[in-house]
Amino acid sequence: MCVLRERTIQIEFNKAERTKELEANRLLKIEQNLDAERYKKDRWEQKLKQAETKKANAVFFLKELKKREDIKRDDDIELKEKGKAELQRIANEIKIDNENKKAKVLATRENLINHLNENRKIVDENNKQRQLKDQEENVIVSIMADAKKKIARTRKLKEIEILKGKQTLLEKMIETSKTNTNNNNNKNNEIALQNYEEKEQKYQREENKKNDLKKKREKDFEDNKKIVDEEIKKEKERLTLSHQWELERRLRETEMLRSLEESQRLEKNRKTNSFRENLNLQCENNRAATRANKQVDLEQYNAHINLWQQQDEEFMTYTNNLIAKYQKAGISVIPLILAIEDYKKNNKLLVNAAVNRKSEVNF
């Protein structure tokens, strides 16, 4: 029983859900139908408004046609004048740009020549400085050579004097030994000889010290000369590289300026050509639009002329039939004939103008 009750409840619940779903679908369809009706109504109202607008605009068509033709003619003339003025402006800009480019090229050439002259001056100045350094070094070398010669000559003279002194002392010692045989004299001679040997050793030590100092000075001079030569060599290499780098930099700058000027010239020509193409395209589009508008205007104008002629013919046919009917009935047709004549008189110029205009259009 519980199972049947639950089954019954489930079935009722499902029916209720289906009923809700069907009701929701029905309401949705009703809403969609209402939307469709509103859309149709809006479209119909829009069509009516468009028809009324077209009907209202037809009254002013003739005036607007002439006015638009005059405006288009003035616009074409103004556009041509603007195109000529713009082309003249572009020609003037191209001329000024060419003059500026020539001036830039001349200025660049003058700057390059000035830089080259400055580099030549720098190189000449460096050469002069190197020549002065070489002359100073040559003077120092000659002075050192003269000093070496003087020292050698002085040392030679000193050695000769020492030898002469030794010889004289030996001769005196021999003479003294021959004449004096006592021990005191021998002792004095030995003391004198010892003193002389000490002086000679002292002199030799001083000479050795001078020779060592001289060798040290010569070695220092050679080392300094090597250092100076190495510095001069490095300076020459640095100046050569600097000069070469400067020339390369100037060449790169010149090439970059030429490339920039060439790219600017090409960009200017591209913009000029693009402007001319756009101007020609705009003129062609304006002419095509003008022709299309004229064609549409003329077609509408012919349609109105045909409509007016048709209405005029229908009116004349109606009045003729009415006159014949009144004549058969014995009714006076004089007021009707007067009204027709008045209509023809008042509408003759308009109708003739329309006919002439139509013939001109068709021709």
SEVO-478689 format. One line per field, with one value per residue (C-alpha): residue number from 1; residue in one letter; x, z, y. Coordinates in pm, 1 decimal. Last residue first. Layout:
N
torvex: (NUM | ...)
dose: (A | ...)
u: (X | ...)
w: (Z | ...)
v: (Y | ...)
END
This chain:
363
torvex: (363 | 362 | 361 | 360 | 359 | 358 | 357 | 356 | 355 | 354 | 353 | 352 | 351 | 350 | 349 | 348 | 347 | 346 | 345 | 344 | 343 | 342 | 341 | 340 | 339 | 338 | 337 | 336 | 335 | 334 | 333 | 332 | 331 | 330 | 329 | 328 | 327 | 326 | 325 | 324 | 323 | 322 | 321 | 320 | 319 | 318 | 317 | 316 | 315 | 314 | 313 | 312 | 311 | 310 | 309 | 308 | 307 | 306 | 305 | 304 | 303 | 302 | 301 | 300 | 299 | 298 | 297 | 296 | 295 | 294 | 293 | 292 | 291 | 290 | 289 | 288 | 287 | 286 | 285 | 284 | 283 | 282 | 281 | 280 | 279 | 278 | 277 | 276 | 275 | 274 | 273 | 272 | 271 | 270 | 269 | 268 | 267 | 266 | 265 | 264 | 263 | 262 | 261 | 260 | 259 | 258 | 257 | 256 | 255 | 254 | 253 | 252 | 251 | 250 | 249 | 248 | 247 | 246 | 245 | 244 | 243 | 242 | 241 | 240 | 239 | 238 | 237 | 236 | 235 | 234 | 233 | 232 | 231 | 230 | 229 | 228 | 227 | 226 | 225 | 224 | 223 | 222 | 221 | 220 | 219 | 218 | 217 | 216 | 215 | 214 | 213 | 212 | 211 | 210 | 209 | 208 | 207 | 206 | 205 | 204 | 203 | 202 | 201 | 200 | 199 | 198 | 197 | 196 | 195 | 194 | 193 | 192 | 191 | 190 | 189 | 188 | 187 | 186 | 185 | 184 | 183 | 182 | 181 | 180 | 179 | 178 | 177 | 176 | 175 | 174 | 173 | 172 | 171 | 170 | 169 | 168 | 167 | 166 | 165 | 164 | 163 | 162 | 161 | 160 | 159 | 158 | 157 | 156 | 155 | 154 | 153 | 152 | 151 | 150 | 149 | 148 | 147 | 146 | 145 | 144 | 143 | 142 | 141 | 140 | 139 | 138 | 137 | 136 | 135 | 134 | 133 | 132 | 131 | 130 | 129 | 128 | 127 | 126 | 125 | 124 | 123 | 122 | 121 | 120 | 119 | 118 | 117 | 116 | 115 | 114 | 113 | 112 | 111 | 110 | 109 | 108 | 107 | 106 | 105 | 104 | 103 | 102 | 101 | 100 | 99 | 98 | 97 | 96 | 95 | 94 | 93 | 92 | 91 | 90 | 89 | 88 | 87 | 86 | 85 | 84 | 83 | 82 | 81 | 80 | 79 | 78 | 77 | 76 | 75 | 74 | 73 | 72 | 71 | 70 | 69 | 68 | 67 | 66 | 65 | 64 | 63 | 62 | 61 | 60 | 59 | 58 | 57 | 56 | 55 | 54 | 53 | 52 | 51 | 50 | 49 | 48 | 47 | 46 | 45 | 44 | 43 | 42 | 41 | 40 | 39 | 38 | 37 | 36 | 35 | 34 | 33 | 32 | 31 | 30 | 29 | 28 | 27 | 26 | 25 | 24 | 23 | 22 | 21 | 20 | 19 | 18 | 17 | 16 | 15 | 14 | 13 | 12 | 11 | 10 | 9 | 8 | 7 | 6 | 5 | 4 | 3 | 2 | 1)
dose: (F | N | V | E | S | K | R | N | V | A | A | N | V | L | L | K | N | N | K | K | Y | D | E | I | A | L | I | L | P | I | V | S | I | G | A | K | Q | Y | K | A | I | L | N | N | T | Y | T | M | F | E | E | D | Q | Q | Q | W | L | N | I | H | A | N | Y | Q | E | L | D | V | Q | K | N | A | R | T | A | A | R | N | N | E | C | Q | L | N | L | N | E | R | F | S | N | T | K | R | N | K | E | L | R | Q | S | E | E | L | S | R | L | M | E | T | E | R | L | R | R | E | L | E | W | Q | H | S | L | T | L | R | E | K | E | K | K | I | E | E | D | V | I | K | K | N | D | E | F | D | K | E | R | K | K | K | L | D | N | K | K | N | E | E | R | Q | Y | K | Q | E | K | E | E | Y | N | Q | L | A | I | E | N | N | K | N | N | N | N | N | T | N | T | K | S | T | E | I | M | K | E | L | L | T | Q | K | G | K | L | I | E | I | E | K | L | K | R | T | R | A | I | K | K | K | A | D | A | M | I | S | V | I | V | N | E | E | Q | D | K | L | Q | R | Q | K | N | N | E | D | V | I | K | R | N | E | N | L | H | N | I | L | N | E | R | T | A | L | V | K | A | K | K | N | E | N | D | I | K | I | E | N | A | I | R | Q | L | E | A | K | G | K | E | K | L | E | I | D | D | D | R | K | I | D | E | R | K | K | L | E | K | L | F | F | V | A | N | A | K | K | T | E | A | Q | K | L | K | Q | E | W | R | D | K | K | Y | R | E | A | D | L | N | Q | E | I | K | L | L | R | N | A | E | L | E | K | T | R | E | A | K | N | F | E | I | Q | I | T | R | E | R | L | V | C | M)
u: (1782.5 | 1560.8 | 1653.2 | 1599.1 | 1262.3 | 1160.7 | 1266.5 | 1065.3 | 760.2 | 797.8 | 845.5 | 538.8 | 335.4 | 451.8 | 402.6 | 52.9 | -74.3 | -246.7 | -380.3 | -490.3 | -672.7 | -841.4 | -948.6 | -1093.4 | -1278.0 | -1418.5 | -1532.1 | -1704.4 | -1875.1 | -1989.8 | -2122.6 | -2492.2 | -2704.6 | -2905.3 | -2853.5 | -2661.9 | -2447.7 | -2381.5 | -2262.3 | -2038.5 | -1889.5 | -1831.6 | -1662.2 | -1436.3 | -1364.0 | -1272.0 | -1046.6 | -873.7 | -825.5 | -692.6 | -451.4 | -329.2 | -290.5 | -90.3 | 121.8 | 191.0 | 279.7 | 507.6 | 680.6 | 715.3 | 872.9 | 1100.7 | 1219.7 | 1275.5 | 1484.8 | 1669.0 | 1750.4 | 1871.5 | 2091.9 | 2221.6 | 2301.3 | 2487.4 | 2682.3 | 2769.3 | 2871.2 | 3094.8 | 3245.0 | 3299.7 | 3455.0 | 3685.3 | 3785.0 | 3847.6 | 4053.5 | 4255.4 | 4313.8 | 4399.7 | 4645.1 | 4795.7 | 4825.5 | 4985.2 | 5229.1 | 5323.3 | 5347.8 | 5568.0 | 5783.5 | 5831.8 | 5909.1 | 6162.5 | 6326.4 | 6331.5 | 6483.9 | 6748.9 | 6824.4 | 6856.4 | 7077.5 | 7298.5 | 7321.4 | 7402.4 | 7672.0 | 7825.4 | 7814.6 | 7971.4 | 8244.8 | 8313.5 | 8330.5 | 8565.8 | 8790.3 | 8788.7 | 8863.0 | 9159.1 | 9291.6 | 9246.8 | 9412.6 | 9709.5 | 9725.5 | 9715.5 | 9980.0 | 10204.9 | 10143.7 | 10224.3 | 10549.0 | 10637.4 | 10563.7 | 10779.9 | 11060.1 | 11033.4 | 11042.2 | 11338.6 | 11518.3 | 11443.4 | 11590.4 | 11894.7 | 11945.6 | 11902.0 | 12163.5 | 12398.4 | 12345.9 | 12411.1 | 12721.5 | 12845.7 | 12771.5 | 12962.5 | 13250.0 | 13252.0 | 13253.9 | 13534.8 | 13727.6 | 13672.7 | 13790.8 | 14093.9 | 14180.6 | 14152.9 | 14374.7 | 14631.5 | 14618.7 | 14674.1 | 14961.5 | 15120.8 | 15085.7 | 15249.2 | 15535.7 | 15586.9 | 15584.1 | 15828.8 | 16053.0 | 16042.4 | 16135.4 | 16419.7 | 16544.4 | 16529.5 | 16708.5 | 17029.8 | 17158.2 | 17122.1 | 17285.3 | 17173.0 | 16838.7 | 16765.7 | 16847.0 | 16626.1 | 16345.8 | 16368.6 | 16349.8 | 16056.5 | 15878.4 | 15935.7 | 15800.6 | 15499.8 | 15427.4 | 15456.2 | 15222.4 | 14973.8 | 14997.2 | 14933.6 | 14636.1 | 14493.4 | 14539.4 | 14353.0 | 14072.7 | 14035.4 | 14021.8 | 13761.4 | 13553.5 | 13571.8 | 13472.6 | 13181.1 | 13062.7 | 13080.2 | 12869.8 | 12621.0 | 12586.7 | 12539.7 | 12269.3 | 12092.8 | 12102.6 | 11965.3 | 11687.3 | 11598.6 | 11595.2 | 11371.2 | 11134.9 | 11124.0 | 11052.9 | 10775.0 | 10622.5 | 10641.8 | 10476.8 | 10201.5 | 10141.4 | 10129.3 | 9879.0 | 9661.6 | 9673.0 | 9579.4 | 9290.1 | 9170.7 | 9189.3 | 8990.7 | 8732.1 | 8700.6 | 8660.2 | 8392.0 | 8212.7 | 8225.4 | 8085.5 | 7810.4 | 7721.4 | 7713.4 | 7494.9 | 7265.0 | 7232.6 | 7151.0 | 6894.1 | 6739.2 | 6712.4 | 6552.1 | 6306.6 | 6219.3 | 6147.7 | 5946.3 | 5749.6 | 5680.9 | 5561.6 | 5341.3 | 5191.9 | 5128.2 | 4959.8 | 4747.9 | 4650.1 | 4554.1 | 4355.0 | 4183.9 | 4087.5 | 3952.3 | 3760.1 | 3615.5 | 3498.9 | 3348.4 | 3184.0 | 3036.9 | 2891.8 | 2761.8 | 2599.3 | 2437.3 | 2310.5 | 2184.9 | 1990.0 | 1841.7 | 1729.8 | 1615.3 | 1377.0 | 1235.6 | 1206.0 | 1031.9 | 691.4 | 844.5 | 983.2 | 637.8 | 548.4 | 882.1 | 829.7 | 474.8 | 594.8 | 875.8 | 632.5 | 398.0 | 687.6 | 797.5 | 444.4 | 428.6 | 765.5 | 653.3 | 330.3 | 517.1 | 760.2 | 474.0 | 299.8 | 620.8 | 676.3 | 317.1 | 367.7 | 686.2 | 508.4 | 224.9 | 478.6 | 655.2 | 323.2 | 236.1 | 581.6 | 547.9 | 201.1 | 332.0 | 618.3 | 386.3 | 148.8 | 440.3 | 554.1 | 202.3 | 168.2 | 506.3 | 395.7 | 68.4 | 259.7 | 504.2 | 218.7 | 46.9 | 369.5 | 422.5 | 68.0 | 115.7 | 440.4 | 283.0 | 0.0)
w: (-7547.6 | -7286.7 | -7037.1 | -7284.5 | -7388.5 | -7025.1 | -6951.8 | -7248.6 | -7133.3 | -6773.5 | -6886.8 | -7109.5 | -6818.2 | -6576.2 | -6829.1 | -6924.9 | -6571.1 | -6504.5 | -6856.7 | -6889.4 | -6556.0 | -6651.7 | -6980.3 | -6795.4 | -6548.1 | -6837.3 | -7012.7 | -6692.1 | -6646.0 | -7014.0 | -6997.7 | -6969.5 | -6904.4 | -7190.4 | -7065.6 | -7378.8 | -7340.8 | -6974.1 | -7062.6 | -7341.2 | -7102.8 | -6836.2 | -7084.8 | -7194.0 | -6828.5 | -6740.8 | -7042.0 | -6955.4 | -6593.6 | -6698.0 | -6941.2 | -6669.3 | -6418.8 | -6673.0 | -6758.0 | -6388.6 | -6329.1 | -6631.5 | -6507.8 | -6159.4 | -6303.2 | -6524.0 | -6215.1 | -6024.4 | -6310.9 | -6340.1 | -5968.7 | -5978.3 | -6280.8 | -6126.6 | -5804.6 | -5996.9 | -6199.5 | -5885.8 | -5705.1 | -5998.7 | -6008.8 | -5632.4 | -5652.6 | -5933.3 | -5738.4 | -5425.9 | -5624.4 | -5781.1 | -5438.4 | -5285.3 | -5568.0 | -5533.8 | -5157.4 | -5198.7 | -5454.8 | -5221.8 | -4920.2 | -5114.0 | -5248.3 | -4895.8 | -4763.7 | -5045.0 | -4971.9 | -4598.8 | -4663.0 | -4888.6 | -4635.4 | -4358.2 | -4571.9 | -4664.5 | -4303.3 | -4196.2 | -4463.8 | -4352.5 | -3988.8 | -4077.6 | -4278.8 | -3992.7 | -3750.4 | -3981.0 | -4008.7 | -3631.9 | -3578.5 | -3816.7 | -3644.8 | -3304.1 | -3425.6 | -3560.2 | -3248.7 | -3026.7 | -3233.1 | -3218.8 | -2844.8 | -2794.5 | -2987.5 | -2794.6 | -2467.1 | -2573.5 | -2678.1 | -2344.9 | -2153.8 | -2360.1 | -2302.0 | -1930.9 | -1920.9 | -2122.0 | -1894.8 | -1584.7 | -1720.9 | -1804.7 | -1460.2 | -1297.2 | -1509.0 | -1406.4 | -1041.2 | -1067.1 | -1242.7 | -979.4 | -701.5 | -876.9 | -912.5 | -546.1 | -450.3 | -677.1 | -520.3 | -174.3 | -285.8 | -423.8 | -107.0 | 98.0 | -129.3 | -83.7 | 288.9 | 286.5 | 72.7 | 306.7 | 607.3 | 435.4 | 350.1 | 705.8 | 829.7 | 585.7 | 701.9 | 1060.6 | 991.3 | 865.0 | 516.6 | 377.2 | 45.7 | -162.7 | 6.7 | -39.7 | -408.1 | -451.9 | -249.2 | -448.4 | -773.8 | -644.7 | -541.1 | -883.4 | -1060.8 | -834.8 | -886.6 | -1264.6 | -1253.0 | -1046.3 | -1287.1 | -1583.0 | -1404.9 | -1338.3 | -1703.9 | -1814.8 | -1565.1 | -1688.7 | -2051.7 | -1968.7 | -1772.6 | -2057.5 | -2316.2 | -2104.3 | -2053.1 | -2427.9 | -2486.5 | -2217.6 | -2377.4 | -2721.8 | -2582.5 | -2407.5 | -2727.2 | -2926.4 | -2669.3 | -2691.5 | -3071.7 | -3058.0 | -2817.1 | -3045.6 | -3345.6 | -3150.7 | -3062.9 | -3424.9 | -3540.0 | -3280.9 | -3406.3 | -3766.0 | -3671.2 | -3483.2 | -3774.7 | -4016.7 | -3790.2 | -3779.3 | -4158.7 | -4186.9 | -3941.4 | -4138.3 | -4465.9 | -4307.4 | -4168.6 | -4510.1 | -4677.7 | -4418.5 | -4465.7 | -4844.0 | -4811.1 | -4565.5 | -4798.8 | -5090.9 | -4877.1 | -4770.5 | -5134.5 | -5226.3 | -4937.1 | -5043.3 | -5398.4 | -5272.1 | -5038.8 | -5326.1 | -5548.1 | -5265.1 | -5219.9 | -5594.0 | -5588.0 | -5292.0 | -5468.1 | -5783.5 | -5582.9 | -5385.9 | -5709.3 | -5851.9 | -5531.5 | -5533.3 | -5894.0 | -5818.1 | -5502.2 | -5694.4 | -5955.2 | -5682.9 | -5503.8 | -5825.5 | -5906.1 | -5549.7 | -5569.3 | -5904.0 | -5770.9 | -5436.3 | -5607.8 | -5827.3 | -5541.6 | -5289.0 | -5330.1 | -5359.4 | -5006.3 | -4850.1 | -5043.3 | -4959.9 | -4591.3 | -4597.0 | -4756.8 | -4502.4 | -4217.2 | -4354.2 | -4394.7 | -4038.1 | -3911.0 | -4097.2 | -3956.6 | -3605.8 | -3648.5 | -3782.4 | -3488.8 | -3238.8 | -3394.2 | -3379.2 | -3016.4 | -2934.0 | -3104.2 | -2904.6 | -2581.2 | -2663.5 | -2748.7 | -2415.1 | -2227.0 | -2392.9 | -2319.1 | -1951.4 | -1934.2 | -2090.5 | -1838.6 | -1545.4 | -1664.4 | -1711.9 | -1356.5 | -1219.2 | -1408.4 | -1271.7 | -916.8 | -965.3 | -1091.9 | -798.5 | -547.9 | -703.8 | -691.5 | -329.6 | -246.5 | -439.5 | -253.3 | 81.6 | 0.0)
v: (6339.9 | 6178.5 | 6448.8 | 6730.5 | 6589.6 | 6558.0 | 6916.0 | 7039.0 | 6843.9 | 6964.6 | 7322.5 | 7292.5 | 7153.8 | 7422.1 | 7701.4 | 7584.3 | 7526.2 | 7861.1 | 7904.0 | 7544.0 | 7559.7 | 7890.4 | 7738.3 | 7438.1 | 7664.4 | 7869.9 | 7550.9 | 7434.5 | 7770.2 | 7758.0 | 7400.0 | 7488.2 | 7177.7 | 7028.0 | 6670.4 | 6575.3 | 6888.1 | 6807.6 | 6454.8 | 6583.6 | 6843.0 | 6575.7 | 6346.1 | 6631.2 | 6721.2 | 6360.8 | 6325.8 | 6655.2 | 6544.5 | 6204.2 | 6371.3 | 6610.1 | 6324.6 | 6126.2 | 6429.0 | 6492.4 | 6127.3 | 6123.0 | 6438.1 | 6287.1 | 5971.0 | 6180.5 | 6370.9 | 6048.9 | 5914.1 | 6244.9 | 6249.0 | 5890.1 | 5962.8 | 6283.0 | 6099.8 | 5829.3 | 6086.2 | 6281.4 | 5963.7 | 5868.6 | 6218.8 | 6215.4 | 5870.0 | 5985.6 | 6295.7 | 6088.4 | 5838.7 | 6120.1 | 6276.2 | 5939.1 | 5870.8 | 6217.9 | 6178.7 | 5837.1 | 5976.0 | 6260.9 | 6029.7 | 5788.2 | 6071.8 | 6205.9 | 5857.2 | 5804.5 | 6140.3 | 6070.7 | 5727.1 | 5882.5 | 6155.6 | 5898.5 | 5673.2 | 5968.6 | 6077.2 | 5721.2 | 5696.1 | 6024.9 | 5916.6 | 5581.6 | 5754.2 | 5992.8 | 5701.1 | 5512.0 | 5818.1 | 5863.3 | 5494.9 | 5517.1 | 5828.7 | 5668.5 | 5349.5 | 5543.9 | 5759.8 | 5451.9 | 5275.0 | 5581.8 | 5616.0 | 5247.5 | 5287.2 | 5601.6 | 5423.1 | 5127.6 | 5358.7 | 5542.8 | 5213.6 | 5092.1 | 5422.1 | 5400.0 | 5050.2 | 5159.5 | 5460.8 | 5247.1 | 5003.8 | 5288.9 | 5437.7 | 5099.3 | 5050.8 | 5395.6 | 5324.4 | 4996.7 | 5172.7 | 5446.1 | 5184.8 | 4999.1 | 5325.4 | 5404.8 | 5056.5 | 5093.3 | 5427.6 | 5278.5 | 4992.1 | 5242.8 | 5446.8 | 5132.0 | 5032.9 | 5376.8 | 5355.8 | 5011.1 | 5141.3 | 5435.1 | 5203.0 | 4967.8 | 5259.5 | 5383.1 | 5038.0 | 5017.1 | 5356.4 | 5247.8 | 4922.6 | 5080.1 | 5019.3 | 5363.8 | 5448.2 | 5152.0 | 5107.0 | 5476.2 | 5461.3 | 5157.2 | 5312.0 | 5633.1 | 5438.9 | 5242.9 | 5563.0 | 5719.2 | 5411.8 | 5392.6 | 5762.5 | 5722.0 | 5425.0 | 5623.6 | 5920.6 | 5689.3 | 5535.5 | 5882.2 | 5981.6 | 5669.4 | 5730.8 | 6089.2 | 5973.5 | 5707.5 | 5957.4 | 6212.3 | 5951.3 | 5829.2 | 6188.7 | 6249.3 | 5934.6 | 6039.2 | 6383.9 | 6224.7 | 5992.8 | 6281.9 | 6489.6 | 6194.3 | 6149.4 | 6517.8 | 6497.0 | 6189.5 | 6366.8 | 6671.8 | 6447.3 | 6273.7 | 6610.5 | 6722.8 | 6399.7 | 6446.8 | 6801.2 | 6680.7 | 6405.6 | 6654.8 | 6899.9 | 6622.8 | 6522.1 | 6882.6 | 6902.7 | 6579.2 | 6709.8 | 7034.3 | 6842.3 | 6623.5 | 6928.0 | 7096.4 | 6785.8 | 6755.9 | 7123.2 | 7078.2 | 6768.4 | 6946.6 | 7247.4 | 7019.1 | 6837.4 | 7167.0 | 7276.6 | 6945.5 | 6979.4 | 7334.7 | 7214.1 | 6917.4 | 7147.0 | 7388.0 | 7102.4 | 6974.2 | 7321.6 | 7346.8 | 7007.1 | 7119.9 | 7443.5 | 7253.7 | 7001.2 | 7278.2 | 7453.3 | 7129.7 | 7061.5 | 7414.3 | 7374.6 | 7035.7 | 7170.6 | 7466.2 | 7230.6 | 7002.6 | 7297.1 | 7420.2 | 7071.5 | 7031.0 | 7358.1 | 7263.9 | 6926.9 | 7070.2 | 7307.1 | 7032.7 | 6782.9 | 7002.4 | 6839.3 | 6489.2 | 6519.9 | 6500.2 | 6184.8 | 6025.9 | 6110.5 | 5978.2 | 5654.1 | 5627.1 | 5687.9 | 5423.7 | 5181.0 | 5252.2 | 5198.4 | 4867.0 | 4762.1 | 4856.5 | 4659.9 | 4360.5 | 4377.9 | 4417.5 | 4117.3 | 3913.2 | 4014.5 | 3919.4 | 3584.5 | 3530.0 | 3619.6 | 3379.7 | 3111.1 | 3167.5 | 3158.3 | 2828.1 | 2687.3 | 2789.5 | 2634.3 | 2314.6 | 2304.3 | 2369.9 | 2095.8 | 1860.1 | 1931.3 | 1878.2 | 1551.3 | 1437.5 | 1521.8 | 1333.0 | 1028.0 | 1047.3 | 1074.0 | 771.6 | 570.6 | 672.2 | 555.4 | 232.6 | 162.7 | 237.9 | 0.0)
END
